[in-house]
Amino acid sequence: MRPLRLSVLVLLLFASGVSADVALPEFERVELDNGVVLLISEKHDVPLVGLEAVIRGGAIQDPAELSGLANLLAGVLEKGAGERDAAAFAEAVDAVGGRLSASAGLESVRISADFMAHDAELLIELLTDMLRRPALDAAEFEKLRDRSINLIKAAKGSNPGDLLPAYGNAFLFPGHPYGNPVGGSEDSLARITHEDLLAFYENHVGADRLIIAVVGDFNAEAMKNRLSAAFGDWRSAANDESLAPVAQKQEGRRVLLVDKPGATQTYFWLGNIGVAVDYPQRAELNLANTVFGGRFTSMLNNEMRVKAGLTYSARSVLTRPATPGSVVISTFTETSTTTEAIDMALDLLEELLDSGIDEEMIDSARNYVMGQFPPRLETAAQLAAQFATLELYGLDATYVDNYVASLGAATTEGVATTITDVYPSPDNLVFILIGDAGKIRDDISEYGPLTELSIQETRFRP
């Protein structure tokens, strides 16, 4: 049985209450000669160490025809490194009750870890092996690639709503790296070879891309020395890092209909280009989105689910990477109520733009957001992830430290200005629908020029 002492200890230590302090703790930033950035902060309340290693780049470095490559690399990094094969590597983590995982996003590949403080040496050893001496085993790569393809096929059959962001971003960001699905498509994944994986590792993983944030029960100077010894002589990535350009907002309407014959529901995603991670009015935007579609009692969910019974869940989603991402309304409904649900979503967007949000709703959203914020900055691992994210995007500690004050200072006028600035007009949207084209094609053609794609196609972009 997997050891439980780490998770049990965390539960016991935090069961007594949540700290109200939402300011980041002190930390030291060290940049090594080869470009590695270390972010180190002592935290002695519990005998744990949390670590977040970030490799700048991620899926935006994928060649367009090989989307999913960074994600496959992240998965294979867990499958053996150094002298350990996949089973031995997993056992080394499990034997001490630790957690060590890798994942890919649009703009980074991340390794996240939680270990007991007395196992910190093992953590650094495993991290060093993962990054500097990964096995990148061909058999493990092929299993992961095939599994990824099968998961997409399964989603198309049983839960196509999970694929809405992939279709949506591909349509909203044509020819842009943000339009490449992080997990890849059936077509792109099938193209990726083991040689592509090895080349991606050499080209896009190296000291000049690496950020390591570590928080916990240790001596900061000793930790700095350990990490410097482990990574101070590592090579740089072979290729230069490419950055995503600023995408142009959608003017007018475009409609993509993904045909799934026999579907009893229509899944839809309405969106446009939004803002980036450094958007100055972040507090006002988060309050607006909480009211509009960010919680169960939001405008979208209350009107579309609770009152009209058109869906089980409706939400608005903001993605904010280094350059402007997307602002989206996403939900599903029965095939027979497709246009009724879309029209209601558009009406609610128009209402948000025309009427804004009153002071009572802002106060309610403020209390909700303030209640959600502190628990995200409690544990060593959470703090390490936050430090690494700030460094990745060139943000300083005030991004976190001033957030609660910004929420408190938000006014109805400021929120209204932010809504107008960020949320698109209903006349300027891309519409992505997954459903039975034979039953909804004629009705949805009224929303704009229509492009069709069969769900059996092995790509997400028409």
CORRADA-V801764 format. One record per backbone hydrogen bond with DSSP energy under -1.0 kcal/mol. NH is the residue of the N-H (numbers start at 0). CO is the residue of the C=O. E is the energy in kcal/mol with one decimal. If there is no record, write none. Layout:
NH;CO;E
NH;CO;E
//
This chain:
7;3;-2.6
8;4;-2.2
9;5;-2.1
10;6;-2.1
11;7;-2.4
12;8;-2.4
13;9;-1.9
16;13;-1.2
27;39;-2.9
29;37;-2.8
31;35;-2.9
34;31;-2.0
36;209;-2.2
37;29;-3.7
38;211;-2.7
39;27;-2.5
40;213;-2.1
42;215;-2.8
47;45;-2.2
48;114;-2.9
49;214;-3.3
50;112;-2.3
51;212;-2.7
52;110;-2.8
53;210;-3.1
54;108;-3.0
55;208;-2.6
56;106;-2.3
58;104;-2.7
59;105;-2.6
60;57;-1.9
61;58;-1.6
65;62;-2.3
68;65;-1.3
71;67;-2.2
72;68;-2.3
73;69;-2.3
74;70;-2.0
75;71;-2.5
76;72;-2.1
78;75;-1.7
80;83;-1.4
81;132;-3.2
83;80;-2.1
88;84;-2.8
89;85;-2.2
90;86;-2.2
91;87;-2.1
92;88;-1.5
93;89;-2.7
94;90;-2.8
95;92;-1.0
96;93;-1.7
97;92;-2.2
98;113;-2.2
100;111;-2.4
102;109;-2.4
104;107;-3.0
108;54;-1.9
109;102;-3.2
110;52;-2.6
111;100;-2.7
112;50;-2.4
113;98;-2.1
114;48;-2.4
116;46;-2.3
118;115;-1.9
119;116;-1.6
122;118;-2.1
123;119;-2.4
124;120;-2.2
125;121;-2.8
126;122;-2.7
127;123;-2.7
128;124;-2.2
129;125;-2.5
130;126;-2.2
131;127;-2.9
132;128;-1.8
134;79;-2.0
140;136;-2.4
141;137;-2.4
142;138;-2.1
143;139;-2.3
144;140;-2.8
145;141;-2.6
146;142;-2.3
147;143;-2.3
148;144;-2.0
149;145;-2.3
150;146;-2.2
151;147;-1.6
152;148;-2.1
153;149;-2.4
154;150;-2.2
155;151;-2.2
156;152;-1.3
157;153;-2.7
158;154;-1.5
161;158;-1.9
162;159;-1.9
163;160;-1.3
166;162;-2.3
167;163;-3.5
168;164;-2.9
169;165;-1.7
170;166;-1.6
171;167;-2.8
172;168;-2.6
175;172;-1.7
178;175;-2.1
179;176;-1.3
183;180;-1.4
186;457;-3.1
188;184;-2.7
189;185;-1.7
196;192;-1.7
197;193;-2.2
198;194;-2.3
199;195;-2.5
200;196;-2.2
201;197;-2.0
202;198;-2.7
203;199;-2.6
204;200;-1.4
206;234;-3.2
208;205;-1.6
209;206;-1.3
210;53;-2.4
211;36;-3.0
212;51;-2.7
213;38;-2.8
214;49;-2.8
215;40;-1.8
216;47;-2.4
217;215;-1.5
222;218;-2.5
223;219;-2.6
224;220;-2.1
225;221;-2.2
226;222;-2.5
227;223;-2.4
228;224;-2.3
229;225;-1.8
230;226;-2.3
231;227;-2.4
233;230;-1.6
237;201;-2.3
238;202;-1.9
253;428;-1.5
254;448;-2.4
255;430;-3.5
256;450;-3.2
257;432;-3.7
258;452;-2.2
259;434;-3.1
262;259;-2.0
265;332;-3.1
266;433;-2.5
267;330;-2.5
268;431;-2.2
269;328;-2.8
270;429;-2.0
271;326;-1.6
273;324;-3.0
276;320;-2.8
278;275;-1.6
284;280;-2.5
285;281;-2.6
286;282;-2.1
287;283;-2.4
288;284;-2.8
289;285;-2.0
290;286;-2.0
291;287;-2.5
292;288;-2.8
293;288;-1.3
297;294;-1.7
298;290;-2.8
299;291;-2.6
301;297;-2.8
302;298;-2.4
303;299;-2.5
304;300;-1.9
305;300;-1.8
306;301;-2.3
307;302;-1.8
309;303;-2.9
314;329;-1.9
315;292;-1.6
316;327;-2.5
318;325;-2.4
324;274;-2.0
326;271;-2.3
327;316;-2.2
328;269;-2.6
329;314;-2.7
330;267;-2.1
332;265;-2.0
334;263;-2.2
336;333;-1.5
337;334;-1.5
340;336;-2.5
341;337;-2.3
342;338;-2.8
343;339;-1.9
344;340;-2.3
345;341;-2.5
346;342;-2.4
347;343;-2.4
348;344;-2.0
349;345;-2.4
350;346;-2.4
351;347;-2.3
352;348;-2.2
353;349;-2.6
354;350;-3.0
355;351;-1.4
361;357;-2.1
362;358;-2.5
363;359;-2.0
364;360;-2.6
365;361;-2.8
366;362;-2.3
367;363;-2.0
368;364;-3.0
369;365;-2.7
370;366;-1.8
371;367;-1.6
372;368;-1.8
375;372;-1.7
376;373;-2.3
382;378;-2.3
383;379;-2.5
384;380;-2.3
385;381;-2.0
386;382;-2.7
387;383;-2.4
388;384;-2.1
389;385;-2.4
390;386;-2.1
391;387;-2.4
392;388;-1.9
393;390;-1.1
394;389;-2.9
398;395;-1.9
399;396;-1.4
400;396;-3.0
401;397;-2.1
402;399;-1.4
405;401;-2.1
406;402;-2.4
407;403;-2.4
408;404;-1.7
414;410;-2.5
415;411;-2.3
416;412;-2.3
417;413;-1.9
418;414;-2.5
419;415;-2.1
420;416;-1.8
421;417;-2.3
422;418;-2.0
427;424;-2.3
429;270;-2.4
430;253;-2.9
431;268;-2.2
432;255;-2.7
433;266;-2.6
434;257;-2.2
436;434;-1.0
438;435;-1.3
439;435;-1.5
440;436;-2.5
443;439;-2.5
444;440;-1.3
446;443;-1.9
450;254;-2.6
452;256;-2.3
454;258;-2.3
456;453;-1.7
//
